[in-house]
Amino acid sequence: MTGAEFEALVPSKKILSMAKKKSKPESSRKGEPSFFMTEEMKRLATPWSIASIRAGQIDPMVLPAGVILDPAAGSGLQLIAFSKILMRPALGIELEEGVAKLCAANMELNSDGEIQRTLDRVLIGDGSNAESAMSAYWGSLRDSGTRAHPPVAMLHIDPARPRDAQSHSIEEMQPDLKAVLKSWSNNLQVGARGPAVLLDLSPRLDSVQRSMIDGILEATFPGSNWTWEWLSRGGGRVDRLSVWVGSLSSNRSRRCIRVGRKNVIAIFEGEGAPSEASTFSSALDVPRGAFLTIVDPALMESGLQEEWLKGALSSSSGSSWIRTEGRRPLLIHTDEISDEEDVRGFVVATGKIIQQRLSPPELHTIDQVASSLAKRGIGKITLRCSLEPEIHPTLQRRITKELKGVAGGSGFMVDMDVHRPNGTQKLYIVCKE
């Protein structure tokens, strides 16, 4: 292989100047680095807060020597985060020439004059052609007077998914995940725990699709361990799904992580187990005085809820999951949840049941609902129940206004299903935090 299929771009002031003539680099949030991006690149790019948190999860001491590679680099944002935080040179590969040039401009823009940046490159070409790519990379270094032939220390892959993707299945990913991993498997440095590989996947992958990924990893990196990670930013969904392979894996097979704007709020690891949801046949079966907790759905998706529960409640406490799917998984329990940080980090809301209602809050009854809550010592409430999206914000504003000036604690309202002989009925439960 001669590497002739690739064109090597050296991040430079010239490339940066050319990019500035066409567009202006922008920062998504105050205090974050700026990047050149088209609208499509913005759609696909990982937020800098997530990119930097991920890079911070990696111990640079576990990485073998060499460069960090992204064979589908796009804007280069995640690659740049890895490179800056882990203090390693970066090699990006991008099929589209225009995107590749912006990636190189982003590398130069965020170089900070660091010495190791002289080994940074962006290759224009097919990222699944490992041998030819490495030949082109080393050839570019040689042409610039650098004798080094750095190997690949870490491989990061974030395949693109179509805008109209329905299932976000493996087949919809580009470049082909199996082909890329197979091509690069013999070009990765191997540490004490195997090669360092991070796959960034669609959070919509179901268990069957994840099993297919497991099969690809087993065939490509036999004997290596890997850790699946479900990441949430607290918005009622799984925001990121990734697999940390070999040197990047932990000693557990699953990890759930909740992050804030700049830091990790909570992290929990384990092996995972399914949970059964309990049902109630009458409102009378739901005990007043018990506690109700809404947990982050990422915890349920990861399958770690039962192991989390062992740390959340004592062995003498009674508990049942009454909803295991959707945006608001629900747990009912006899004692308060532990104050331990990595337990509370996955709690959206928790409180003692003080009221049950058979009808939802409505505009014409909101004053009555507020009056009833005030009598029970609630001065502020968050509606965490399923209501019509068009009216939910209005109801929240109205009930907040009605309770203004009322002395009392905070609370929340959730809904749950009661399975009666004549059909399912919604029950609305008020909890005091």
C-alpha positions as MATLAB code, in Angstrom:
seq = 'MTGAEFEALVPSKKILSMAKKKSKPESSRKGEPSFFMTEEMKRLATPWSIASIRAGQIDPMVLPAGVILDPAAGSGLQLIAFSKILMRPALGIELEEGVAKLCAANMELNSDGEIQRTLDRVLIGDGSNAESAMSAYWGSLRDSGTRAHPPVAMLHIDPARPRDAQSHSIEEMQPDLKAVLKSWSNNLQVGARGPAVLLDLSPRLDSVQRSMIDGILEATFPGSNWTWEWLSRGGGRVDRLSVWVGSLSSNRSRRCIRVGRKNVIAIFEGEGAPSEASTFSSALDVPRGAFLTIVDPALMESGLQEEWLKGALSSSSGSSWIRTEGRRPLLIHTDEISDEEDVRGFVVATGKIIQQRLSPPELHTIDQVASSLAKRGIGKITLRCSLEPEIHPTLQRRITKELKGVAGGSGFMVDMDVHRPNGTQKLYIVCKE';
ca = [
       0.000    0.000    0.000;
       1.319    3.430   -0.895;
      -1.321    5.588    0.722;
      -2.088    7.172   -2.657;
      -5.829    6.837   -1.961;
      -5.513    9.497    0.741;
      -4.674   13.185    0.819;
      -3.028   14.337    4.037;
      -3.931   17.711    5.524;
      -1.559   19.328    8.006;
      -3.405   21.568   10.490;
      -1.888   24.994    9.847;
      -2.479   28.722    9.942;
      -3.115   28.581    6.184;
      -5.963   26.056    6.540;
      -7.333   28.057    9.474;
      -7.254   31.269    7.414;
      -9.079   29.592    4.522;
     -11.802   28.340    6.861;
     -12.270   31.811    8.381;
     -12.887   33.266    4.911;
     -15.919   30.991    4.512;
     -17.404   30.962    7.994;
     -16.916   32.023   11.592;
     -16.032   29.533   14.351;
     -18.649   29.408   17.074;
     -18.908   28.093   20.612;
     -22.054   26.250   21.694;
     -21.791   27.598   25.237;
     -19.917   30.369   26.949;
     -16.480   29.230   28.029;
     -16.321   26.303   25.611;
     -13.941   26.057   22.615;
     -15.030   27.337   19.210;
     -15.387   25.161   16.110;
     -16.102   25.546   12.418;
     -19.253   23.592   11.581;
     -21.898   23.330    8.892;
     -25.510   22.776   10.005;
     -25.157   19.050    9.279;
     -21.961   18.870   11.324;
     -23.717   20.577   14.236;
     -26.448   17.941   14.098;
     -23.933   15.103   14.272;
     -21.392   16.596   16.680;
     -21.106   15.485   20.300;
     -21.606   18.413   22.721;
     -18.255   19.623   24.079;
     -19.366   18.996   27.666;
     -19.983   15.311   26.882;
     -16.816   15.039   24.762;
     -14.632   16.430   27.531;
     -16.292   14.339   30.261;
     -15.654   11.228   28.184;
     -12.017   12.124   27.670;
     -11.695   12.697   31.398;
     -12.964    9.169   32.109;
      -9.874    7.680   30.441;
      -6.719    7.132   32.461;
      -3.840    8.217   30.175;
      -1.623    5.686   31.949;
      -3.646    2.765   30.542;
      -3.225    3.911   26.939;
      -0.406    2.378   24.900;
       1.977    4.703   23.075;
       0.810    6.381   19.872;
      -1.866    8.611   18.366;
      -5.604    8.758   18.944;
      -7.451    7.840   15.756;
     -10.963    8.673   14.580;
     -11.644    7.123   11.144;
     -14.917    9.058   10.756;
     -13.810   12.303   12.362;
     -16.425   14.767   11.098;
     -15.831   18.119   12.791;
     -13.129   16.523   14.949;
     -14.710   17.803   18.172;
     -14.546   14.522   20.096;
     -11.101   13.712   18.689;
      -9.823   17.133   19.763;
     -11.234   16.617   23.277;
      -9.408   13.286   23.584;
      -6.220   14.766   22.175;
      -6.166   17.844   24.414;
      -7.147   16.149   27.672;
      -5.048   13.002   27.187;
      -2.119   14.996   25.748;
      -1.819   12.776   22.671;
      -1.477   13.571   18.945;
      -4.615   13.154   16.825;
      -5.245   11.453   13.496;
      -8.614   12.074   11.871;
      -9.906   10.486    8.672;
     -12.858   11.956    6.793;
     -14.333   10.938    3.443;
     -15.765   14.367    2.512;
     -13.065   16.852    1.533;
     -14.905   19.955    2.738;
     -15.581   18.433    6.153;
     -11.977   17.195    6.389;
     -10.653   20.718    5.796;
     -12.885   22.115    8.543;
     -11.689   19.318   10.844;
      -8.066   20.321   10.173;
      -8.967   23.986   10.777;
     -10.590   23.009   14.089;
      -7.425   21.169   15.121;
      -5.328   24.251   14.401;
      -7.832   26.568   16.065;
      -7.697   24.502   19.271;
      -3.987   23.629   19.215;
      -2.917   26.197   21.844;
       0.589   26.029   20.380;
       1.230   22.618   21.957;
       4.387   20.840   20.752;
       2.822   17.418   20.174;
       0.407   18.961   17.673;
       3.113   18.602   14.980;
       2.004   14.961   14.642;
      -1.664   15.871   14.072;
      -3.107   15.071   10.655;
      -6.425   14.790    8.852;
      -6.612   12.339    5.960;
      -9.184   12.682    3.194;
     -10.334    9.184    2.268;
     -12.056    5.980    3.366;
     -11.478    5.338    7.067;
     -11.950    1.592    6.680;
      -8.707    1.267    4.659;
      -6.276    1.010    7.570;
      -3.049   -0.049    5.840;
      -3.207    2.627    3.188;
      -4.231    5.271    5.745;
      -1.232    4.552    7.968;
       1.075    4.623    4.944;
      -0.310    8.054    3.990;
       0.000    9.311    7.591;
       3.601    8.227    8.011;
       4.427    9.532    4.540;
       3.050   12.963    5.463;
       5.134   13.015    8.646;
       8.217   12.041    6.675;
       7.565   14.785    4.103;
       7.419   17.368    6.889;
      10.772   16.214    8.271;
       9.473   14.029   11.098;
      11.045   10.581   11.311;
       8.536    9.245   13.834;
       6.180    6.429   12.841;
       3.673    6.620   15.701;
       1.279    3.658   16.000;
      -2.408    3.913   16.932;
      -2.891    4.026   20.700;
      -6.682    4.379   20.714;
      -9.481    4.002   18.180;
     -12.668    6.054   18.493;
     -15.560    5.410   16.109;
     -18.756    7.453   15.961;
     -20.543    6.231   12.815;
     -23.019    8.598   11.203;
     -26.713    7.718   11.285;
     -29.170    8.904    8.597;
     -31.326   11.887    9.522;
     -34.482    9.843    8.846;
     -33.260    6.704   10.628;
     -36.119    4.765   12.206;
     -34.366    2.023   14.113;
     -30.763    3.286   14.123;
     -29.711   -0.287   13.417;
     -26.160   -1.433   12.714;
     -26.935   -1.590    8.995;
     -27.745    2.148    8.921;
     -24.330    3.193   10.295;
     -21.664    4.673    8.034;
     -18.861    3.716    7.752;
     -19.609    0.023    8.245;
     -18.668   -0.792   11.842;
     -17.580   -4.372   11.217;
     -15.379   -3.393    8.272;
     -13.682   -0.548   10.155;
     -12.935   -2.649   13.242;
     -11.597   -5.547   11.186;
      -9.387   -3.245    9.100;
      -7.838   -1.485   12.121;
      -7.619   -4.465   14.498;
      -4.078   -5.355   13.413;
      -2.889   -1.728   13.568;
      -3.770   -1.035   17.213;
      -1.235   -1.053   20.002;
      -2.177   -3.576   22.664;
      -1.981   -2.635   26.340;
      -2.074   -4.877   29.389;
      -5.858   -5.219   29.022;
      -5.996   -5.296   25.251;
      -6.486   -2.600   22.590;
      -8.124    0.727   23.470;
     -11.341    1.136   21.472;
     -14.384    3.340   22.064;
     -17.558    2.910   20.005;
     -20.142    5.691   20.081;
     -23.499    4.209   19.073;
     -27.139    5.191   18.734;
     -28.983    5.101   22.089;
     -31.901    3.536   20.207;
     -30.091    0.222   19.698;
     -32.181   -2.564   21.216;
     -30.892   -5.676   22.983;
     -30.748   -7.655   19.720;
     -28.635   -4.974   18.045;
     -26.371   -4.767   21.096;
     -25.899   -8.541   20.978;
     -24.802   -8.178   17.352;
     -22.209   -5.598   18.469;
     -21.051   -8.063   21.131;
     -20.580  -10.673   18.426;
     -18.539   -8.312   16.241;
     -16.303   -7.370   19.187;
     -15.794  -10.996   20.210;
     -14.788  -11.932   16.663;
     -12.526   -8.887   16.190;
     -10.895   -8.688   19.623;
     -11.065  -12.239   21.048;
     -10.300  -12.397   24.745;
     -10.885   -8.673   25.347;
     -13.425   -7.324   27.813;
     -15.747   -4.413   27.153;
     -18.137   -2.206   29.120;
     -21.436   -0.870   27.775;
     -22.205    2.655   28.991;
     -25.581    4.410   29.084;
     -25.221    8.178   29.575;
     -27.973   10.570   30.622;
     -28.104   14.330   30.911;
     -31.294   14.169   32.970;
     -33.787   14.917   30.220;
     -35.846   11.777   30.614;
     -33.975    9.708   28.038;
     -30.687    7.965   27.256;
     -28.527   10.563   25.506;
     -25.512    8.438   24.604;
     -24.760    4.744   24.290;
     -21.157    3.605   23.980;
     -18.902    0.568   24.331;
     -15.490    0.840   26.020;
     -13.244   -1.982   24.840;
     -10.039   -3.545   26.168;
      -7.809   -1.028   27.924;
     -10.747    1.385   28.223;
     -13.113   -1.124   29.847;
     -13.755   -1.469   33.571;
     -14.042   -4.764   35.430;
     -17.850   -4.675   35.032;
     -19.882   -5.224   31.867;
     -22.319   -2.300   32.268;
     -22.114    1.294   33.412;
     -24.733    4.004   33.853;
     -23.610    7.608   34.120;
     -25.528   10.810   34.802;
     -23.807   14.043   33.854;
     -24.426   17.724   34.354;
     -23.191   20.609   32.250;
     -19.557   20.165   33.154;
     -19.110   17.146   35.370;
     -20.205   13.629   36.278;
     -23.068   13.694   38.789;
     -23.234    9.959   39.429;
     -21.822    6.725   38.075;
     -22.891    3.163   38.726;
     -21.456   -0.112   37.413;
     -22.588   -3.722   37.520;
     -23.664   -6.739   35.497;
     -27.367   -6.016   34.976;
     -30.601   -7.944   35.549;
     -34.236   -7.545   34.389;
     -37.005   -6.252   36.669;
     -40.693   -7.071   36.827;
     -43.202   -4.280   37.337;
     -45.803   -4.763   40.074;
     -49.440   -3.921   39.439;
     -52.218   -2.575   41.653;
     -55.886   -3.524   41.245;
     -57.265   -0.668   43.342;
     -56.286    2.764   44.568;
     -56.689    1.328   48.059;
     -53.725   -0.985   47.373;
     -51.366    1.984   47.090;
     -50.261    2.678   50.672;
     -50.293    6.262   51.910;
     -47.185    7.093   53.862;
     -45.011    4.995   51.585;
     -42.394    6.647   49.414;
     -42.413    7.035   45.652;
     -39.291    7.654   43.572;
     -38.827    8.539   39.905;
     -35.477    7.306   38.625;
     -33.512    8.283   35.542;
     -34.631    6.055   32.628;
     -30.970    5.424   31.725;
     -30.721    3.347   34.903;
     -33.492    1.053   33.673;
     -32.103    0.892   30.128;
     -28.744   -0.216   31.511;
     -30.361   -3.012   33.495;
     -28.554   -1.900   36.661;
     -31.637   -0.890   38.656;
     -31.622   -3.968   40.916;
     -27.965   -3.522   41.854;
     -28.606    0.215   42.381;
     -31.548   -0.695   44.608;
     -29.265   -2.672   46.932;
     -27.397    0.538   47.714;
     -30.511    2.726   47.690;
     -32.476    0.845   50.371;
     -31.618   -1.385   53.297;
     -32.335   -5.112   53.039;
     -35.203   -4.744   55.510;
     -37.032   -2.195   53.334;
     -39.910   -3.231   51.107;
     -39.972   -2.018   47.504;
     -41.570   -2.675   44.110;
     -41.056   -1.247   40.652;
     -44.445   -0.056   39.424;
     -43.211    1.256   36.082;
     -40.034    0.080   34.388;
     -40.322    1.774   30.981;
     -40.804    5.243   29.557;
     -39.523    8.630   30.722;
     -40.528    8.223   34.393;
     -39.751    4.781   35.858;
     -41.402    4.499   39.278;
     -40.359    2.750   42.479;
     -42.577    2.475   45.556;
     -40.818    1.727   48.859;
     -41.299    1.747   52.623;
     -38.221    3.772   53.678;
     -36.364    6.798   52.379;
     -33.738    6.457   49.663;
     -30.098    6.542   50.786;
     -28.299    9.895   50.654;
     -25.220    8.314   49.032;
     -24.214   10.498   46.050;
     -24.080    7.815   43.354;
     -27.512    6.612   44.488;
     -29.172   10.029   44.627;
     -27.590   10.983   41.329;
     -30.076    8.748   39.497;
     -33.094   10.038   41.428;
     -35.246   12.503   39.495;
     -37.675   13.045   42.399;
     -38.564   11.232   45.601;
     -41.111   11.869   48.316;
     -43.758   10.504   50.680;
     -47.243    9.759   49.279;
     -49.726   12.187   50.828;
     -52.646   12.209   48.390;
     -54.292   10.137   45.649;
     -56.520   11.610   42.952;
     -58.701    9.821   40.409;
     -58.664   12.683   37.906;
     -55.857   14.765   36.389;
     -55.452   18.472   37.101;
     -57.472   20.519   34.604;
     -57.815   24.234   33.927;
     -61.280   24.453   35.483;
     -60.207   22.519   38.628;
     -56.698   23.894   39.136;
     -57.765   26.212   42.001;
     -59.368   23.277   43.830;
     -56.246   21.131   43.319;
     -54.029   23.945   44.642;
     -56.262   24.471   47.689;
     -56.141   20.749   48.477;
     -52.339   20.730   48.199;
     -51.981   23.797   50.420;
     -53.984   22.048   53.165;
     -51.449   19.213   53.038;
     -48.462   21.490   53.460;
     -47.427   21.779   49.798;
     -46.341   25.260   48.701;
     -44.778   24.282   45.404;
     -45.466   21.343   43.105;
     -44.036   19.953   39.880;
     -46.421   18.109   37.574;
     -44.479   14.997   36.568;
     -47.498   13.177   35.197;
     -48.518   12.417   31.636;
     -50.671   15.322   30.461;
     -51.469   16.708   27.027;
     -48.249   18.424   25.818;
     -50.206   21.478   24.652;
     -51.737   22.139   28.062;
     -49.031   20.802   30.421;
     -46.997   24.073   30.586;
     -50.162   26.113   31.129;
     -51.285   23.875   33.980;
     -47.847   24.093   35.582;
     -47.881   27.904   35.416;
     -51.428   28.130   36.771;
     -50.849   25.851   39.751;
     -47.550   27.623   40.553;
     -49.440   30.930   40.534;
     -52.240   29.549   42.713;
     -49.720   28.320   45.315;
     -47.700   31.540   45.338;
     -47.324   32.759   48.903;
     -48.449   29.448   50.424;
     -46.119   28.316   53.191;
     -45.154   24.707   52.715;
     -42.725   22.216   51.255;
     -42.097   21.079   47.703;
     -43.853   18.168   46.073;
     -44.592   16.473   42.788;
     -47.501   14.708   41.121;
     -47.100   11.485   39.126;
     -49.548    9.179   37.401;
     -49.654    5.399   37.531;
     -51.920    2.709   36.147;
     -54.367    0.809   38.329;
     -55.529   -2.425   36.674;
     -59.161   -2.907   37.641;
     -61.431   -5.761   36.473;
     -63.215   -3.425   34.062;
     -60.024   -1.912   32.614;
     -57.004    0.254   33.362;
     -57.506    3.485   35.292;
     -55.098    6.376   35.853;
     -54.318    7.276   39.437;
     -52.649   10.614   40.207;
     -50.418   10.569   43.264;
     -49.076   13.602   45.142;
     -45.786   13.191   46.998;
     -44.149   15.561   49.452;
     -40.385   15.827   48.970;
];
